[in-house]
Amino acid sequence: MKKVFLLATAAVLSANLIQLPLYAVDGLRITVQGSDVVLSWPTILGQGDTYIVQYRPTLDQSTPWQTLTNSYPASDADNFTVFVHSNIVKTVNYSGAGASMVSVQNISAEPAASEPLVVTTDGSGAALPLIIYPPGFNFSGFIIFDPSTGEQVSGTEFTRTSSSLAVSSRINVNATDLTPPDYGGGTNNQTSQVATPDTGFYRVAQTGIHIYGLTNGAVLSGTVQFPIELGLNSSNEIVGVVFYDENKDPIAGAKAVGTNNCWTMVWDTKQAFNGSYDIYAKVFFAGDDSVASIPHTVTVSNTISFPLNFTRFFGSQMWVFAQTIPNSVYQIEMYDQNTNYVGTFSGNADGYGYISFIWSLQNRSGQVLTDTNFFGIFTVNTSSMSGTTSMSLRSAGGKRSGSIQDFLNVSPAIKTFNTSLQAQSQTIMASADFTGDQAPEKWSKEKSWFPGNGFVIAYSPLTDNTSTTDKIRKMMIGGDGGLYGGVVSTLGLYGLGFRMSPGNISQTSAFIMNDGNSRSNLLSYLSGDDPSGDYRHFYFFGHGDDTCFGCASYPMIAACELQIYLKNEWILEEKVPEHPYKFVMIDACESAAGGALCRTFGIPPQTINDLCFINAGIQPRAYVGYKDKSVFTPNDWDWNSMMLGGFFNDWMNGYTLQECMDRAKNGTSTSGNFLMESSAVIFGATDLKISD
């Protein structure tokens, strides 16, 4: 006999142990029918959903879950899907008084004669021991039968509590008297040691990835959280979860919080433009292919938002930027790092709802402040708001209206405080008769740094095939002066003069990350701990995705780990980047699929220009990666070497990064015939130059 319990949980899977997080399918039910346990849950017809069902006898961590099915199809006939776990419950035959009154099934063992049974009112089905039913079970439609006396009572008169079993006044048996016998090996009616019965636990989750609780048509504002339900067969560690829109662009303000197999989406929607998004999640593994969820269409609607998230940092000056109601009146109370009132800005948003100006960090007395943080409270008069339509600055196709790219190509005006306004408090509007919606914003100061000409260059093997690895090494090294392509020789002393990290010698060698020691060395170079110099440029070739590089059977470096070394936690933890990079190229599959790696190097996952960084008073920077997977054959390596040589040769000769990429994609670079992959993209300043 088994006690049958339901464990409400959702799913993350591994090859021999399918693991589930804390969120299960909604409306999961469990019933016992004879020797079978029947699970059922509501489903939607026609979606083609599949499910994972698991069982284990105890909740002991040493007892693995048994996967009963990992691709069970939803019912195509009604709104409920049913799964039967057959022959898992042992039913019993009773020969005591009154046994002819109930329908029972024969097995080889009998429980104690005093144990009450539960039977159906019409006598159909099996007689099951009362002890398997949990406290609070509704026994309507059943009969409670005592085989020791032959008495029975309607289930509607019966109450099962955690401490006792009571059938009106006729059957009143203490629960401690109902410990069933050991069914494993004793013979009928023999005196034997009584054992605690096994306990059965079940869990069901939908196969795939699901942002739990996110539904089509939802209107979101402020900061929202949604658990990530994962039901996947993978033997590899999850290294990250990234969120995208319909254009495969990263969702601004969305981050995955968690470790191992339990993740939550936290989305500060104020960091995204208002409008419609088809949002989906993608899970990245240490070695397996990434897996994406089904998109959900949602609408972001905030009265005040801050969608150019790189403007949250400042250097010699601050770019104050927000999106709100077109032409609305606004006020911004500014406070220093000690929450002392500094002053109030006021004005009108433009016809597209943008609040945009530069603050030179001067206070009301004209003194330049040196604080590392500022805090502002935006207040917008909502009386002119006619509806959400005017607030939508992003169409369903993903294009932002209001000519945002043209807008970014112009430096906003410098604005000073309105000296006629004084703050009433540190957390409220500057004027009592000025009412409307409020939103806080925080800015952090980035330390001044010089990009120099130090370049970290590294690669990792793609396979265990030594001939393939040798081809990659030659591709990395290339020839003298960029004439024969490659990275090391094009950028190095025999080429165009970049100082390179250890292990990279023109025409001789390229640094390879292929074991724990070389991995530690690479982290040392990237973090600036290496005595040879402060590096602000990085090129890597190998396996990877948007959350790590070097992933395969060889060492990998995850974005979350590299953030610790570089201290570039800026968007994830709202901290200023301490070791940002000027230029990074991760030559790996899906390395720009979302933006996690990009942010790791202190580079915003947005396509902007130099002027945006200049407006914020910080050093321009850019990142190059790929949105899709790349496939090479052995014959491609030589041509790819030439393409890389041409790309970096153009870069060193003063072309903008966008021009370098366009020439590489078109085969018109200095020494390139092999075309750069079409999914290559630039995050950060597309017009970045080596001289910036």
C-alpha positions as CSV (number, residue, x, y, z in Angstrom):
1,M,0.0,0.0,0.0
2,K,1.2,3.6,-0.7
3,K,0.3,6.9,0.6
4,V,-0.1,9.1,-2.4
5,F,0.8,12.8,-2.2
6,L,1.0,15.6,-4.7
7,L,4.1,17.7,-4.8
8,A,3.3,21.1,-6.4
9,T,6.4,22.0,-8.4
10,A,7.6,22.9,-11.9
11,A,10.5,21.7,-13.9
12,V,14.2,21.8,-14.7
13,L,15.6,18.6,-16.1
14,S,18.9,16.8,-16.3
15,A,19.7,13.6,-18.2
16,N,19.3,11.1,-15.4
17,L,17.4,13.3,-13.0
18,I,14.7,15.6,-14.2
19,Q,14.7,18.5,-11.7
20,L,11.7,20.8,-11.3
21,P,11.5,24.3,-9.7
22,L,8.6,25.4,-7.5
23,Y,5.8,26.0,-10.0
24,A,3.6,23.2,-11.4
25,V,0.9,23.0,-13.9
26,D,-2.2,24.8,-12.6
27,G,-5.1,22.7,-11.3
28,L,-3.3,19.5,-10.9
29,R,-5.5,16.8,-9.3
30,I,-4.7,13.3,-8.0
31,T,-7.1,10.4,-7.3
32,V,-6.7,6.7,-6.5
33,Q,-8.6,4.3,-8.6
34,G,-8.0,0.7,-7.5
35,S,-4.3,0.0,-7.8
36,D,-3.8,3.0,-10.1
37,V,-2.9,6.7,-9.3
38,V,-4.6,9.0,-11.7
39,L,-3.2,12.5,-12.4
40,S,-5.2,15.1,-14.3
41,W,-4.8,18.8,-15.1
42,P,-6.5,21.4,-17.3
43,T,-5.1,22.0,-20.8
44,I,-5.9,24.1,-23.8
45,L,-6.8,22.2,-26.9
46,G,-4.8,22.5,-30.1
47,Q,-1.5,24.0,-28.7
48,G,0.5,20.8,-29.0
49,D,1.8,21.0,-25.4
50,T,3.7,18.1,-23.9
51,Y,4.3,17.3,-20.2
52,I,6.8,15.6,-17.9
53,V,5.5,13.4,-15.1
54,Q,7.7,12.2,-12.2
55,Y,7.4,10.0,-9.2
56,R,9.4,9.0,-6.2
57,P,8.5,7.1,-3.0
58,T,10.0,9.6,-0.6
59,L,11.2,13.2,-0.5
60,D,14.7,12.1,0.7
61,Q,17.2,13.9,-1.5
62,S,19.1,10.6,-1.9
63,T,16.1,9.1,-3.6
64,P,16.0,10.1,-7.3
65,W,12.9,11.1,-9.1
66,Q,11.7,8.5,-11.6
67,T,10.6,10.0,-14.9
68,L,7.4,8.3,-15.9
69,T,7.2,10.3,-19.2
70,N,9.0,13.3,-20.5
71,S,6.9,14.1,-23.6
72,Y,3.3,13.2,-22.6
73,P,0.9,14.9,-25.1
74,A,-2.0,17.0,-24.0
75,S,-5.4,15.7,-24.6
76,D,-6.9,16.5,-28.0
77,A,-10.4,15.6,-27.0
78,D,-11.3,17.7,-24.0
79,N,-9.9,20.3,-21.6
80,F,-8.3,17.9,-19.2
81,T,-5.2,15.7,-19.7
82,V,-5.1,12.5,-17.8
83,F,-2.1,10.3,-16.9
84,V,-2.4,6.9,-15.2
85,H,0.4,5.4,-13.1
86,S,-0.7,1.8,-13.1
87,N,-0.4,-0.8,-10.4
88,I,1.3,1.5,-7.9
89,V,-1.3,1.1,-5.1
90,K,-1.8,-2.2,-3.4
91,T,-5.4,-2.9,-2.7
92,V,-6.7,-5.5,-0.2
93,N,-9.2,-8.3,0.4
94,Y,-11.0,-8.3,3.7
95,S,-12.7,-11.5,5.1
96,G,-14.1,-10.0,8.3
97,A,-17.7,-9.4,9.2
98,G,-19.7,-7.5,6.6
99,A,-17.1,-8.0,3.9
100,S,-19.8,-9.0,1.4
101,M,-21.2,-5.5,1.6
102,V,-18.3,-4.0,-0.3
103,S,-16.4,-4.7,-3.6
104,V,-12.7,-5.5,-3.0
105,Q,-9.8,-6.8,-5.0
106,N,-7.7,-9.8,-4.1
107,I,-4.1,-9.5,-3.2
108,S,-1.8,-11.8,-1.2
109,A,-1.7,-9.8,2.1
110,E,-4.3,-8.6,4.5
111,P,-4.0,-5.5,6.8
112,A,-5.1,-5.5,10.4
113,A,-8.8,-6.2,10.8
114,S,-9.4,-3.0,12.6
115,E,-8.3,-0.7,9.7
116,P,-11.3,1.2,8.2
117,L,-11.8,1.1,4.5
118,V,-13.1,3.6,2.0
119,V,-15.5,2.4,-0.7
120,T,-17.8,4.0,-3.3
121,T,-21.5,4.3,-2.6
122,D,-22.4,2.1,-5.5
123,G,-20.0,-0.6,-4.6
124,S,-17.8,-0.1,-7.7
125,G,-14.0,0.1,-7.6
126,A,-11.6,-1.0,-4.9
127,A,-11.8,-0.9,-1.2
128,L,-8.9,1.3,-0.1
129,P,-7.4,1.8,3.3
130,L,-8.5,5.1,5.0
131,I,-4.9,6.0,6.0
132,I,-3.9,6.8,2.4
133,Y,-6.2,9.8,2.3
134,P,-4.7,13.1,3.4
135,P,-6.3,15.3,6.1
136,G,-9.2,17.4,4.8
137,F,-10.1,14.9,2.0
138,N,-13.8,15.3,0.9
139,F,-15.4,11.9,1.3
140,S,-18.7,12.8,-0.2
141,G,-19.8,10.0,-2.5
142,F,-17.9,7.4,-0.4
143,I,-18.8,4.9,2.4
144,I,-16.4,4.5,5.4
145,F,-16.5,0.8,6.4
146,D,-15.1,-0.8,9.6
147,P,-14.3,-4.5,8.8
148,S,-13.8,-5.4,12.4
149,T,-17.5,-4.6,13.3
150,G,-19.2,-4.5,9.9
151,E,-20.4,-1.0,10.5
152,Q,-20.5,1.7,7.8
153,V,-21.2,5.3,7.6
154,S,-21.7,7.8,4.8
155,G,-18.6,9.9,3.9
156,T,-20.6,13.1,4.3
157,E,-20.7,12.4,8.1
158,F,-17.0,11.7,8.3
159,T,-14.2,14.0,9.1
160,R,-10.5,13.1,8.7
161,T,-8.1,15.2,10.8
162,S,-4.4,15.0,11.2
163,S,-4.6,13.4,14.6
164,S,-7.7,11.2,14.5
165,L,-10.3,9.4,12.4
166,A,-13.9,9.8,13.4
167,V,-17.0,8.3,11.9
168,S,-19.8,10.0,13.9
169,S,-20.1,8.1,17.2
170,R,-20.1,4.6,15.8
171,I,-16.5,4.4,14.4
172,N,-13.9,6.4,16.4
173,V,-10.4,5.1,15.9
174,N,-7.3,6.9,16.9
175,A,-4.9,7.3,13.9
176,T,-2.0,5.7,15.9
177,D,-4.0,2.5,15.9
178,L,-4.1,2.4,12.1
179,T,-0.5,1.7,11.2
180,P,-0.8,-0.9,8.5
181,P,1.3,-4.0,8.5
182,D,4.4,-4.7,6.4
183,Y,3.1,-5.8,3.0
184,G,6.5,-6.7,1.7
185,G,7.1,-10.2,3.0
186,G,4.8,-11.2,5.8
187,T,2.1,-13.9,5.3
188,N,-1.6,-13.4,5.9
189,N,-2.6,-13.1,9.6
190,Q,1.0,-13.8,10.8
191,T,2.5,-11.8,13.6
192,S,5.3,-9.7,12.2
193,Q,6.9,-6.3,12.7
194,V,4.8,-3.4,11.5
195,A,6.6,-1.0,9.1
196,T,5.8,2.5,8.1
197,P,4.2,2.5,4.6
198,D,5.9,4.0,1.6
199,T,5.0,7.5,0.6
200,G,4.5,8.4,-3.1
201,F,5.1,11.8,-4.4
202,Y,4.2,13.1,-7.9
203,R,5.0,16.2,-9.9
204,V,4.0,17.4,-13.4
205,A,5.4,20.2,-15.5
206,Q,5.0,21.4,-19.1
207,T,7.9,20.5,-21.3
208,G,10.0,23.4,-22.4
209,I,10.6,26.9,-21.1
210,H,7.8,29.0,-19.8
211,I,7.8,32.5,-18.1
212,Y,5.3,31.4,-15.5
213,G,2.4,33.8,-15.0
214,L,3.2,35.9,-18.1
215,T,0.1,35.9,-20.4
216,N,-0.7,37.3,-23.8
217,G,-2.3,40.8,-23.6
218,A,-0.8,41.6,-20.2
219,V,-0.1,45.3,-19.6
220,L,3.0,45.7,-17.4
221,S,4.4,48.7,-15.5
222,G,7.0,49.2,-12.8
223,T,9.1,46.2,-11.7
224,V,7.6,42.8,-12.3
225,Q,8.8,39.3,-11.4
226,F,7.9,36.0,-13.1
227,P,9.3,32.6,-12.2
228,I,10.9,30.7,-15.0
229,E,9.5,27.1,-15.4
230,L,12.0,24.8,-17.1
231,G,11.2,21.3,-18.3
232,L,14.2,20.3,-20.3
233,N,16.4,17.2,-20.9
234,S,20.0,18.4,-20.4
235,S,23.0,17.0,-18.6
236,N,24.7,20.4,-18.6
237,E,24.8,23.2,-16.2
238,I,22.6,26.2,-16.9
239,V,24.9,29.2,-17.3
240,G,22.3,31.9,-17.9
241,V,18.8,32.9,-18.9
242,V,18.3,35.8,-21.3
243,F,15.2,37.6,-22.6
244,Y,14.5,38.8,-26.1
245,D,12.0,40.7,-28.2
246,E,10.7,39.8,-31.7
247,N,13.8,41.2,-33.3
248,K,16.2,39.1,-31.2
249,D,17.2,42.2,-29.3
250,P,17.7,42.0,-25.6
251,I,14.8,43.2,-23.4
252,A,16.0,46.4,-21.7
253,G,15.8,46.2,-17.9
254,A,15.1,42.4,-17.9
255,K,17.5,40.2,-16.0
256,A,17.5,36.6,-14.8
257,V,18.0,36.1,-11.0
258,G,19.0,32.7,-9.8
259,T,21.4,29.8,-9.8
260,N,21.5,26.2,-10.8
261,N,18.0,25.2,-11.9
262,C,15.9,27.9,-10.2
263,W,15.5,31.2,-12.1
264,T,13.2,34.2,-11.9
265,M,12.7,37.0,-14.5
266,V,13.0,40.4,-12.9
267,W,12.0,43.2,-15.3
268,D,12.2,46.8,-14.5
269,T,9.9,47.9,-17.3
270,K,10.8,51.5,-16.8
271,Q,14.1,50.7,-18.6
272,A,12.2,49.7,-21.7
273,F,10.3,51.9,-24.3
274,N,6.6,51.9,-23.9
275,G,4.7,49.8,-26.4
276,S,4.2,46.2,-27.6
277,Y,6.8,43.4,-27.1
278,D,6.8,39.7,-28.2
279,I,8.9,38.6,-25.3
280,Y,10.6,35.2,-24.9
281,A,13.2,33.6,-22.7
282,K,16.3,31.5,-23.8
283,V,18.2,29.2,-21.5
284,F,21.9,28.7,-22.2
285,F,23.8,25.6,-21.1
286,A,27.5,24.9,-20.6
287,G,27.6,22.6,-23.6
288,D,24.2,21.9,-25.0
289,D,22.3,24.0,-27.5
290,S,20.2,26.9,-26.0
291,V,16.5,26.4,-25.8
292,A,13.9,29.2,-26.2
293,S,10.3,29.6,-24.9
294,I,7.2,30.5,-26.8
295,P,6.8,34.3,-27.1
296,H,4.1,36.2,-25.3
297,T,2.8,39.5,-26.5
298,V,2.7,42.1,-23.7
299,T,2.4,45.9,-23.5
300,V,4.7,48.1,-21.4
301,S,3.0,51.2,-20.2
302,N,4.7,53.6,-17.7
303,T,4.0,57.3,-17.3
304,I,7.7,57.8,-16.7
305,S,10.4,55.5,-18.0
306,F,14.2,55.6,-18.6
307,P,14.8,53.5,-21.7
308,L,18.4,54.6,-22.6
309,N,19.8,52.8,-19.6
310,F,23.5,53.8,-20.3
311,T,22.5,57.4,-19.4
312,R,22.3,56.1,-15.8
313,F,26.0,56.7,-15.6
314,F,28.0,59.9,-15.9
315,G,31.5,61.2,-16.0
316,S,32.4,64.9,-16.5
317,Q,28.7,65.7,-17.0
318,M,25.3,63.9,-16.8
319,W,22.8,63.3,-19.6
320,V,19.3,63.3,-18.0
321,F,16.9,61.3,-20.2
322,A,13.4,60.0,-19.7
323,Q,10.3,59.2,-21.7
324,T,6.9,60.5,-20.6
325,I,3.7,62.1,-21.9
326,P,4.3,64.2,-25.0
327,N,4.4,68.0,-24.2
328,S,3.8,67.4,-20.5
329,V,5.1,69.6,-17.7
330,Y,7.8,68.0,-15.5
331,Q,9.9,68.7,-12.5
332,I,13.0,66.8,-11.3
333,E,14.2,67.1,-7.8
334,M,17.9,66.3,-7.6
335,Y,19.7,65.0,-4.4
336,D,23.4,64.3,-3.8
337,Q,25.0,61.1,-2.5
338,N,24.1,62.1,1.0
339,T,20.4,62.8,0.1
340,N,21.0,66.5,0.5
341,Y,18.8,68.6,-1.8
342,V,20.7,70.0,-4.8
343,G,18.1,71.7,-6.9
344,T,15.1,71.3,-9.2
345,F,14.9,71.1,-13.0
346,S,11.6,72.0,-14.7
347,G,10.3,72.2,-18.2
348,N,8.2,70.5,-20.8
349,A,8.7,67.2,-22.6
350,D,8.9,67.4,-26.4
351,G,6.3,66.3,-28.8
352,Y,7.5,62.6,-28.6
353,G,7.5,62.7,-24.8
354,Y,11.3,62.9,-24.3
355,I,12.9,64.8,-21.4
356,S,16.5,65.3,-22.5
357,F,19.2,67.7,-21.3
358,I,22.8,67.8,-20.1
359,W,23.6,68.8,-16.5
360,S,27.2,70.1,-16.0
361,L,27.1,69.0,-12.4
362,Q,26.9,72.5,-11.1
363,N,24.7,73.3,-8.1
364,R,22.6,76.5,-7.7
365,S,25.7,78.4,-6.6
366,G,27.7,77.4,-9.7
367,Q,30.0,75.0,-7.9
368,V,30.9,71.7,-9.7
369,L,29.9,68.8,-7.5
370,T,32.2,65.7,-7.2
371,D,29.6,63.2,-5.8
372,T,29.8,59.7,-7.1
373,N,26.0,59.2,-7.0
374,F,22.9,61.4,-7.5
375,F,19.3,60.6,-6.9
376,G,16.4,62.3,-8.7
377,I,12.6,62.3,-8.3
378,F,10.8,62.8,-11.6
379,T,7.3,64.3,-11.4
380,V,5.1,64.6,-14.5
381,N,1.8,66.5,-14.7
382,T,-0.7,63.8,-15.9
383,S,-3.6,66.2,-16.6
384,S,-2.7,66.3,-20.3
385,M,-2.7,62.5,-20.6
386,S,-5.5,61.5,-23.0
387,G,-4.8,57.8,-23.0
388,T,-2.1,55.1,-23.4
389,T,-2.0,55.6,-27.2
390,S,0.0,58.8,-27.0
391,M,2.4,57.0,-24.6
392,S,3.3,54.2,-27.1
393,L,6.7,54.9,-28.5
394,R,7.3,51.4,-29.8
395,S,5.2,49.7,-32.4
396,A,4.3,46.0,-32.6
397,G,7.1,45.6,-35.2
398,G,9.6,46.7,-32.7
399,K,10.4,50.1,-34.2
400,R,10.5,53.0,-31.9
401,S,8.6,56.0,-33.1
402,G,9.7,59.5,-32.5
403,S,12.8,59.2,-34.8
404,I,14.9,58.0,-31.8
405,Q,18.0,57.4,-33.9
406,D,17.9,60.9,-35.4
407,F,17.3,62.1,-31.8
408,L,20.4,60.4,-30.6
409,N,22.6,62.2,-33.2
410,V,22.0,65.6,-31.7
411,S,23.5,66.8,-28.4
412,P,20.8,68.1,-26.0
413,A,21.0,71.5,-24.5
414,I,22.6,72.2,-21.1
415,K,20.1,72.9,-18.4
416,T,20.5,74.6,-15.0
417,F,18.4,74.5,-11.9
418,N,15.2,76.6,-11.5
419,T,16.4,78.8,-8.7
420,S,12.8,79.8,-7.8
421,L,11.9,76.3,-6.7
422,Q,12.9,74.8,-3.3
423,A,12.3,71.3,-2.2
424,Q,9.7,70.7,0.5
425,S,11.3,67.5,1.5
426,Q,13.8,65.0,0.3
427,T,11.2,62.6,-1.2
428,I,8.4,64.8,-2.4
429,M,7.6,67.3,-5.2
430,A,9.2,70.8,-5.1
431,S,5.8,72.6,-5.4
432,A,2.7,71.6,-3.4
433,D,0.3,72.6,-6.2
434,F,2.3,70.5,-8.8
435,T,0.6,67.1,-8.9
436,G,1.2,64.0,-11.1
437,D,2.9,60.7,-11.3
438,Q,6.4,60.2,-9.8
439,A,9.4,57.9,-10.5
440,P,12.8,57.8,-9.0
441,E,16.1,57.5,-10.9
442,K,19.7,57.0,-9.8
443,W,22.9,58.0,-11.5
444,S,26.4,56.6,-10.7
445,K,29.8,58.1,-11.7
446,E,32.2,56.2,-13.8
447,K,35.9,56.7,-13.0
448,S,38.0,58.3,-15.6
449,W,40.0,55.9,-17.6
450,F,42.2,55.8,-20.7
451,P,41.7,53.0,-23.3
452,G,45.4,52.7,-24.2
453,N,46.4,50.1,-26.8
454,G,46.6,46.9,-24.8
455,F,44.8,43.9,-26.5
456,V,43.9,40.6,-24.8
457,I,43.7,37.9,-27.5
458,A,42.7,34.3,-26.9
459,Y,41.1,31.3,-28.4
460,S,39.9,27.8,-27.3
461,P,39.6,24.5,-29.1
462,L,36.3,23.7,-30.8
463,T,36.9,19.9,-30.6
464,D,39.4,17.4,-29.5
465,N,40.6,17.1,-33.1
466,T,44.2,18.3,-33.1
467,S,44.3,19.1,-36.8
468,T,41.3,21.4,-36.4
469,T,42.8,23.1,-33.4
470,D,46.0,23.6,-35.4
471,K,44.0,25.2,-38.2
472,I,42.4,27.6,-35.7
473,R,45.9,28.5,-34.2
474,K,47.1,29.4,-37.7
475,M,44.0,31.4,-38.3
476,M,44.7,33.3,-35.1
477,I,48.3,34.0,-35.8
478,G,48.0,34.8,-39.5
479,G,51.0,36.4,-41.3
480,D,53.2,39.5,-41.2
481,G,51.6,42.9,-41.2
482,G,48.1,41.7,-41.9
483,L,49.0,40.7,-45.4
484,Y,48.1,37.1,-44.6
485,G,45.3,37.7,-42.2
486,G,44.8,36.6,-38.7
487,V,44.4,38.5,-35.5
488,V,47.8,38.3,-33.7
489,S,50.0,39.3,-36.6
490,T,47.6,42.0,-37.8
491,L,47.4,43.7,-34.4
492,G,50.9,42.9,-33.1
493,L,54.4,44.3,-33.3
494,Y,55.0,42.9,-36.8
495,G,51.7,44.4,-37.9
496,L,50.0,47.5,-36.6
497,G,51.6,48.0,-33.2
498,F,49.1,46.9,-30.5
499,R,50.6,45.7,-27.2
500,M,49.2,42.2,-26.7
501,S,48.7,40.0,-23.7
502,P,51.2,37.2,-22.9
503,G,51.2,34.2,-25.2
504,N,50.5,36.2,-28.3
505,I,53.6,36.7,-30.6
506,S,53.3,37.7,-34.2
507,Q,53.9,34.9,-36.7
508,T,54.7,32.6,-33.7
509,S,51.9,31.9,-31.2
510,A,48.4,32.7,-30.0
511,F,47.2,32.3,-26.4
512,I,45.0,29.2,-26.0
513,M,42.6,28.6,-23.1
514,N,42.4,24.8,-22.8
515,D,42.9,24.0,-19.1
516,G,42.4,25.4,-15.6
517,N,45.7,27.2,-15.5
518,S,45.3,29.0,-18.8
519,R,41.8,29.9,-17.8
520,S,43.0,31.6,-14.6
521,N,45.7,33.4,-16.6
522,L,43.1,34.8,-19.1
523,L,40.9,36.0,-16.2
524,S,44.0,37.7,-14.8
525,Y,44.7,39.5,-18.1
526,L,41.1,40.6,-18.5
527,S,40.7,42.0,-15.0
528,G,43.9,44.1,-15.2
529,D,45.8,42.2,-12.6
530,D,48.4,41.2,-15.1
531,P,51.7,43.2,-14.5
532,S,52.1,43.7,-18.3
533,G,49.3,46.3,-18.4
534,D,45.8,47.6,-18.2
535,Y,43.9,46.0,-21.1
536,R,40.8,47.6,-22.6
537,H,40.5,45.6,-25.8
538,F,39.6,41.9,-26.2
539,Y,39.3,39.4,-29.0
540,F,38.2,35.8,-28.4
541,F,37.5,32.9,-30.8
542,G,35.8,29.6,-29.8
543,H,32.6,28.2,-28.6
544,G,30.2,30.4,-26.7
545,D,26.8,32.0,-26.4
546,D,25.3,35.1,-24.9
547,T,26.2,34.1,-21.3
548,C,29.7,32.6,-21.6
549,F,32.6,31.9,-23.9
550,G,34.8,28.8,-24.2
551,C,31.8,26.5,-23.5
552,A,32.3,22.9,-24.5
553,S,34.5,20.1,-23.1
554,Y,37.1,22.8,-22.4
555,P,37.1,25.5,-19.7
556,M,34.5,28.2,-20.1
557,I,34.2,31.7,-18.6
558,A,30.6,32.7,-17.7
559,A,29.5,36.3,-17.8
560,C,28.3,36.3,-14.2
561,E,31.8,35.2,-13.1
562,L,33.6,37.7,-15.3
563,Q,31.5,40.4,-13.8
564,I,33.1,39.7,-10.4
565,Y,36.6,39.9,-11.9
566,L,35.9,43.1,-13.9
567,K,33.5,44.6,-11.3
568,N,31.3,45.6,-14.2
569,E,28.0,44.9,-12.6
570,W,26.4,48.0,-13.8
571,I,23.0,47.1,-15.1
572,L,22.5,44.0,-13.1
573,E,23.2,45.5,-9.7
574,E,22.9,49.2,-10.6
575,K,26.6,49.7,-9.9
576,V,29.0,51.7,-12.1
577,P,31.4,49.6,-14.2
578,E,34.9,49.7,-12.7
579,H,36.9,48.1,-15.5
580,P,35.0,48.8,-18.8
581,Y,36.4,47.9,-22.2
582,K,36.7,50.2,-25.2
583,F,36.4,47.4,-27.8
584,V,35.4,43.7,-27.5
585,M,34.8,41.1,-30.1
586,I,33.6,37.6,-29.1
587,D,33.9,35.5,-32.2
588,A,31.5,32.8,-31.1
589,C,28.0,31.6,-31.8
590,E,25.2,33.7,-30.3
591,S,27.7,35.9,-28.5
592,A,25.4,38.9,-29.1
593,A,22.1,37.1,-28.9
594,G,21.0,39.0,-25.8
595,G,23.4,41.4,-24.1
596,A,24.7,39.6,-21.0
597,L,28.3,39.3,-22.3
598,C,28.2,42.8,-23.7
599,R,27.2,44.3,-20.3
600,T,29.9,42.3,-18.6
601,F,32.5,44.5,-20.3
602,G,30.7,47.7,-19.3
603,I,29.2,48.2,-22.8
604,P,25.4,48.8,-23.2
605,P,23.5,46.3,-25.3
606,Q,22.0,49.0,-27.4
607,T,22.9,50.3,-30.9
608,I,23.9,53.9,-30.4
609,N,26.8,56.2,-31.3
610,D,29.8,58.0,-29.9
611,L,27.8,61.1,-29.2
612,C,25.7,59.2,-26.7
613,F,28.7,58.5,-24.6
614,I,30.1,62.0,-25.0
615,N,26.8,63.5,-23.9
616,A,27.1,61.4,-20.7
617,G,30.7,62.5,-20.3
618,I,32.2,59.0,-20.5
619,Q,34.5,57.0,-22.8
620,P,32.9,55.6,-26.0
621,R,32.9,51.8,-26.4
622,A,31.6,49.0,-28.6
623,Y,31.1,45.3,-28.7
624,V,30.9,43.0,-31.7
625,G,29.3,39.5,-31.6
626,Y,26.9,37.2,-33.5
627,K,23.2,36.8,-33.0
628,D,23.0,33.3,-34.6
629,K,25.1,30.2,-34.8
630,S,28.1,30.0,-37.2
631,V,29.2,26.9,-39.1
632,F,32.7,26.5,-40.6
633,T,34.3,23.7,-42.6
634,P,38.0,23.1,-42.5
635,N,38.4,24.9,-45.8
636,D,36.9,28.0,-44.3
637,W,39.7,28.7,-41.8
638,D,42.2,30.2,-44.2
639,W,39.5,32.5,-45.7
640,N,38.3,33.5,-42.2
641,S,41.9,34.4,-41.3
642,M,42.0,36.8,-44.3
643,M,38.7,38.3,-43.3
644,L,39.8,39.0,-39.7
645,G,43.1,40.4,-41.0
646,G,41.2,42.8,-43.3
647,F,38.7,43.7,-40.5
648,F,41.4,44.7,-38.0
649,N,43.5,46.3,-40.6
650,D,40.6,48.6,-41.5
651,W,40.0,49.3,-37.8
652,M,43.7,50.2,-37.3
653,N,43.6,52.5,-40.3
654,G,40.8,54.7,-39.0
655,Y,37.6,53.3,-40.4
656,T,34.6,53.4,-38.1
657,L,33.5,50.0,-36.6
658,Q,30.4,50.0,-38.7
659,E,32.5,50.6,-41.8
660,C,34.8,47.8,-40.9
661,M,31.9,45.4,-40.4
662,D,30.2,46.5,-43.7
663,R,33.4,46.0,-45.6
664,A,34.0,42.6,-44.0
665,K,30.4,41.4,-44.8
666,N,30.7,42.6,-48.4
667,G,34.2,41.2,-49.0
668,T,35.7,44.6,-49.7
669,S,38.0,45.0,-46.7
670,T,41.7,45.5,-47.1
671,S,42.6,41.8,-47.4
672,G,39.3,40.0,-47.2
673,N,37.5,37.5,-49.5
674,F,35.8,35.3,-46.9
675,L,32.6,37.2,-45.8
676,M,31.9,37.9,-42.2
677,E,28.8,36.1,-40.9
678,S,25.6,38.1,-41.7
679,S,24.4,37.9,-38.1
680,A,27.3,40.0,-36.8
681,V,26.0,43.1,-34.9
682,I,27.5,46.0,-33.0
683,F,26.3,47.0,-29.5
684,G,27.4,50.4,-28.2
685,A,29.0,53.0,-30.5
686,T,28.7,51.9,-34.2
687,D,30.9,54.8,-35.2
688,L,33.6,54.0,-32.8
689,K,37.2,54.6,-34.1
690,I,40.6,53.5,-32.9
691,S,41.3,57.2,-32.3
692,D,38.3,57.8,-29.9
